[in-house]
């Protein structure tokens, strides 16, 4: 039986306006189109990597897939509506501890009426705490749980964002070049954490990265690459490699 798709892109074109060069007195906006006519699906339970050079549209594609950005043309359909994010930027609030940062969405939604849909604010606090305890141990951040983000390494902060997505049971985890500010050991640890979340915890993960495909093959289940305004599958660990 074919796996169920969670995100489907049909004939998607991504375009947006960018400013002209600053040295010209009458700078004009121009239209930048990194991707044209994109068709593909993200399947439930896969760990998908999206690679390509700087400026190729990797992050724009991720933003369209997650609903943050509207495509210029085409259609995006979701069979999931509950997303978690891990970014290369440090988004944890410095005034809060790692524990408080992980649980912040739960408290923000606690009083919100979800009109019959799944609400994290209605999650049993005891279950939430058990999940938190399990994941901070699995991903080795239990020792920094009561510390502020500024006292933690970048890798620990990234894994805290992953733990938050897992604790709140997100359907899909989007990661936008989270390895960028990590050394080689930190990258291995982070990629291994994503692999565990995918393989052991059955989470669907979409990773935008500049890492080489030969490295990615050790962690992800499928890899696509952006080149010349389109995408192509470069390997699929469920089939014979085509890279």
C-alpha positions as CSV (number, residue, x, y, z in Angstrom):
1,X,0.0,0.0,0.0
2,X,1.3,3.4,-0.9
3,X,2.2,5.8,1.9
4,X,-0.3,8.6,2.6
5,X,0.9,12.0,1.5
6,X,0.7,14.9,4.0
7,X,1.6,17.8,1.6
8,X,1.0,18.0,-2.1
9,X,2.4,20.7,-4.4
10,X,0.8,21.0,-7.9
11,X,2.3,23.2,-10.6
12,X,3.7,25.5,-7.9
13,X,5.7,28.6,-9.0
14,X,7.4,30.8,-6.4
15,X,8.0,34.4,-7.3
16,X,8.6,37.5,-5.2
17,X,9.8,41.1,-5.6
18,X,13.4,42.1,-4.7
19,X,14.9,45.5,-4.6
20,X,17.4,46.6,-7.3
21,X,21.1,47.2,-6.5
22,X,21.7,50.0,-4.1
23,X,24.4,51.8,-6.2
24,X,21.8,52.8,-8.8
25,X,20.0,56.1,-8.1
26,X,16.7,54.8,-9.5
27,X,16.6,51.3,-8.2
28,X,13.7,49.2,-9.4
29,X,12.1,46.2,-7.9
30,X,12.4,43.1,-10.0
31,X,10.7,39.7,-9.9
32,X,12.7,36.8,-8.7
33,X,11.4,33.3,-9.6
34,X,13.5,30.6,-8.0
35,X,11.1,27.7,-8.7
36,X,8.7,27.0,-11.5
37,X,6.1,24.3,-12.1
38,X,6.9,22.2,-9.0
39,X,5.0,18.9,-8.5
40,X,5.7,16.6,-5.6
41,X,4.4,15.2,-2.3
42,X,5.7,14.8,1.2
43,X,4.7,11.4,2.6
44,X,3.8,10.4,6.1
45,X,6.7,9.0,8.0
46,X,9.5,10.1,5.7
47,X,12.6,12.2,6.5
48,X,13.0,14.4,3.4
49,X,16.0,16.6,2.7
50,X,15.9,19.6,0.3
51,X,19.3,20.7,-0.9
52,X,20.7,23.3,-3.3
53,X,23.0,26.3,-3.6
54,X,22.4,29.6,-1.9
55,X,19.6,31.6,-3.5
56,X,18.1,28.5,-5.1
57,X,14.8,28.8,-3.2
58,X,15.2,26.2,-0.5
59,X,13.8,28.2,2.3
60,X,11.1,29.7,0.0
61,X,10.0,26.2,-0.8
62,X,9.9,25.2,2.8
63,X,7.8,28.3,3.6
64,X,5.3,27.4,0.9
65,X,5.1,23.9,2.1
66,X,4.4,25.0,5.7
67,X,1.9,27.7,4.7
68,X,4.0,30.6,5.7
69,X,4.3,31.8,2.1
70,X,1.7,31.7,-0.6
71,X,2.9,30.5,-4.0
72,X,2.7,32.8,-7.0
73,X,1.0,30.1,-9.0
74,X,-0.2,26.6,-8.3
75,X,-1.8,24.7,-5.5
76,X,-0.7,23.4,-2.1
77,X,-2.8,20.8,-0.3
78,X,-2.3,19.6,3.3
79,X,-3.5,16.5,5.1
80,X,-1.8,17.8,8.2
81,X,-2.2,21.1,9.9
82,X,0.0,20.9,12.9
83,X,3.7,21.9,12.3
84,X,6.8,22.3,14.4
85,X,9.9,24.3,13.4
86,X,13.6,24.1,14.0
87,X,15.5,27.0,12.4
88,X,19.1,28.1,12.1
89,X,18.2,31.3,14.0
90,X,18.1,31.3,17.8
91,X,14.4,31.8,18.5
92,X,14.2,30.7,22.1
93,X,13.3,33.5,24.5
94,X,16.3,34.4,26.7
95,X,14.1,35.4,29.6
96,X,12.8,31.8,30.0
97,X,14.4,28.6,30.9
98,X,14.8,25.8,28.3
99,X,11.9,24.0,30.1
100,X,9.7,27.1,29.9
101,X,10.6,27.6,26.2
102,X,9.6,24.1,25.4
103,X,6.3,24.3,27.1
104,X,5.5,27.9,26.1
105,X,3.0,26.9,23.2
106,X,1.1,24.7,25.7
107,X,0.6,27.6,28.1
108,X,-0.3,30.0,25.3
109,X,-3.0,27.7,24.0
110,X,-4.3,26.5,27.3
111,X,-7.3,28.7,27.4
112,X,-8.0,28.7,23.7
113,X,-11.2,27.2,22.4
114,X,-10.2,24.8,19.6
115,X,-13.8,24.2,18.3
116,X,-13.5,20.5,18.6
117,X,-10.1,20.1,17.0
118,X,-7.0,18.9,18.7
119,X,-5.7,21.5,21.2
120,X,-2.4,21.3,22.9
121,X,-3.8,23.5,25.7
122,X,-6.2,20.6,26.5
123,X,-3.4,18.0,26.8
124,X,-3.1,16.4,30.2
125,X,-0.3,18.2,32.0
126,X,0.9,14.9,33.5
127,X,1.2,13.3,30.1
128,X,2.9,16.4,28.8
129,X,5.4,16.3,31.6
130,X,6.1,12.6,31.1
131,X,6.8,13.2,27.4
132,X,9.0,16.1,28.2
133,X,11.0,14.0,30.6
134,X,11.4,11.2,28.1
135,X,12.5,13.4,25.2
136,X,15.0,15.6,27.1
137,X,16.8,12.5,28.3
138,X,16.7,10.9,24.8
139,X,18.1,14.1,23.2
140,X,20.6,14.9,26.0
141,X,19.4,18.2,27.3
142,X,18.1,17.2,30.7
143,X,21.1,18.9,32.3
144,X,20.2,22.3,30.8
145,X,16.5,22.1,31.3
146,X,16.4,24.8,34.0
147,X,19.1,27.0,32.4
148,X,18.5,30.0,30.0
149,X,19.1,29.6,26.3
150,X,22.1,32.0,26.4
151,X,24.0,29.6,28.7
152,X,23.4,26.6,26.3
153,X,25.3,25.6,23.2
154,X,23.7,26.2,19.8
155,X,23.2,22.4,19.4
156,X,21.4,22.2,22.8
157,X,19.1,25.0,21.7
158,X,18.3,23.3,18.4
159,X,17.6,20.0,20.2
160,X,15.3,21.9,22.6
161,X,13.3,23.1,19.6
162,X,13.1,19.5,18.4
163,X,12.0,18.4,21.8
164,X,9.3,21.1,21.8
165,X,7.9,19.8,18.5
166,X,7.9,16.2,19.8
167,X,6.4,17.0,23.2
168,X,3.5,18.9,21.5
169,X,3.1,16.0,19.0
170,X,3.5,18.0,15.8
171,X,2.5,16.2,12.6
172,X,5.4,17.5,10.6
173,X,8.7,19.1,11.7
174,X,10.2,21.6,9.3
175,X,14.0,22.4,9.8
176,X,15.6,25.3,7.9
177,X,19.4,24.7,7.8
178,X,19.6,24.1,11.5
179,X,23.2,22.8,11.1
180,X,24.6,26.1,9.8
181,X,26.1,27.3,13.0
182,X,27.3,24.0,14.3
183,X,30.7,22.3,14.1
184,X,31.1,18.9,12.5
185,X,30.4,17.0,15.8
186,X,27.3,19.2,16.4
187,X,26.0,18.5,13.0
188,X,26.3,14.7,13.4
189,X,24.5,14.9,16.8
190,X,21.7,17.0,15.4
191,X,21.2,14.9,12.2
192,X,21.2,11.8,14.4
193,X,18.6,13.4,16.6
194,X,16.4,14.0,13.6
195,X,16.9,10.5,12.4
196,X,15.8,9.1,15.8
197,X,12.7,11.3,15.8
198,X,11.9,10.0,12.3
199,X,12.8,6.3,12.7
200,X,11.9,5.6,16.4
201,X,9.2,8.2,17.0
202,X,7.7,8.0,13.5
203,X,7.8,11.8,12.9
204,X,7.7,13.3,9.4
205,X,10.6,15.7,8.9
206,X,11.4,18.1,6.1
207,X,15.0,19.4,6.3
208,X,16.4,22.2,4.2
209,X,20.2,21.9,4.2
210,X,23.4,22.6,2.4
211,X,24.9,19.3,3.6
212,X,26.3,17.0,0.9
213,X,24.0,14.2,-0.3
214,X,26.7,11.6,0.6
215,X,26.3,12.7,4.2
216,X,22.5,13.1,4.1
217,X,22.1,9.5,2.9
218,X,23.2,8.3,6.4
219,X,20.2,10.0,8.0
220,X,17.3,10.9,5.7
221,X,15.0,8.6,3.7
222,X,14.8,10.7,0.6
223,X,16.7,13.6,-0.9
224,X,15.7,16.2,-3.5
225,X,17.8,18.9,-5.0
226,X,16.9,22.3,-6.4
227,X,18.6,23.3,-9.7
228,X,17.7,25.5,-12.6
229,X,14.3,26.5,-11.1
230,X,13.1,22.9,-10.7
231,X,13.6,19.9,-8.3
232,X,14.8,16.4,-8.9
233,X,15.1,13.4,-6.6
234,X,18.7,12.6,-6.0
235,X,18.4,9.5,-3.8
236,X,15.7,7.4,-2.2
237,X,16.8,5.1,0.6
238,X,13.7,3.0,0.1
239,X,14.9,2.2,-3.5
240,X,18.2,1.9,-5.2
241,X,20.1,5.1,-5.0
242,X,19.9,7.3,-8.1
243,X,22.3,10.0,-7.0
